[in-house]
Amino acid sequence: MADDLVAVYRDYLACLNERRWDDLGEFVADELSYNRRRLTLADYRALLDADTTATPDLRYRAEHLLADGDLVACRLWFECVPRQRFLGIEPTGVRVSFAEHVFYRFRQRRIVDVWSLIDKDAVREQMSADG
């Protein structure tokens, strides 16, 4: 099952990178938990859409990816230029690089739980650095 979830997860990342929001339901359950907050698929899509609207060049790149049973763990790496308020930080036109450490629980090949930790301090530091 783990190898299968790695493939499913890579397809999910492709969906995100291609902004195929209408296909999101293939990978995400109708209701899920995101950092213990209950969301609908529409709520989750809105979060992703807001992030990619604020940072149009945002690409989800799996740097480390592991699966065990119904869980997937990934260290995602991002390099982008925020154009609008992003992660609570006003844009400065600076290119930023940062990581997200995220765990997913799958049920029937769809995401039902997400635990995410984004390195907001790295983004804040880069966006406030002088020239």
N, C-alpha and C positions, 0 to 999 in steps of 0.2 A: 504493500500500500504506500510506503514512504516514497519509493521511486515514482509511483503514479502521481502523488501529491506534488513532488518537485516539478513534474511536467505541467500539471494543472497550474501551479503557482507561476511558472515561467509564462504560460499563456495569459494568466491574469495580468502580469506585468506588461506584456505586449498590448493587452487591451487598454491599460492605463496610458502607456506611451503613445498609443495611436488615438487616444481620446475617444474610444468607441464606447461612450457612456451607455448607449442602448444595449450593449452586450454584457454590461456589468452583472446582470442577474444570472448569467451563466456561471459566475464565480463567487457571488455573494448571495447569502440567504436573504429572504424578504425581510427578516428581522435579525438583528445581530447586536452584539455588545462591543462597544469601542471604549477601551479603558474604563470598563464597568458602567458605561452610559448606554442605555438602550436606544438603538437607532433603527429606523426603517431603511430599506434599500435606497429610497429617495433621499433620506437624510445623509447617508453615507456618500451617495453620488454628489450631493451638494457640497460636502466637504472637499471631495476630490476636485470637483469643478472649480471651487473657490481657489484652491491651491494652484491649479494650473492656469487659472485666469490671472492670478497675481504674478505668476512666474511662467510665462508661456513656453520657455525653453526647458522647463523641468522635465527630467527624464529619470525614470525609476530603474536603477542599475543594481542588480544583486551582486554584492561583493562577496558575501559568505552566505550559503544557503544550505540548511539541513532540514531533514524531515524525520520524524519518529512517530509511528502510529498515526494519529489524527492531527498531529501538531507539525507546523512549519515554523522554523526560526530563520530570520534573515537579517543581515546587516546591509541595508540599502545605502548607496552612496549617491549624493546629488551634487551637481555643479550647475549653477543657474544664476540669472540676474533678475532679482525681484523687481517688478515694475509697479506693483501696488503693495499696500500693507500686507506683510507676510509673516506669519507666526507672531503677530502682535508688534512687528517692527516696521517702521516706515522705510521705504526704499531710498537708496542713495545712489543707485546706478552701478554699484559695485558687484562684481561676480563673487559669489560665495560658494564654498564647498562645505558639506556637512554630512553627518551620518544619521540614520534612523535605525534603531534596533527594534525589531518588531517580531512578535509571535502571533501565530494564527491557529485557531482550532477549526478544523473542517468537519462538516457532517454532510454526507452524500456529495462529496466533491465541491462543496460550497462553504465559504467562510461564514462562521457563526460567532466567533470571538476574535477580537483584535486587542493586543496589548502593545502599545507603541511608546517609545521614548525617543524624542528628537533632540539633537544637540543644539538647542536654541541659543545657548551661550556662544557657540562657535559662530553662528549666524550674526548675532548681535555684535560680537567683537569685530568681525570682518566688515560689517556695515558701518561701524563707528570709527574704524581705523582711518587715520589721515592718509590721503592720497596713495 
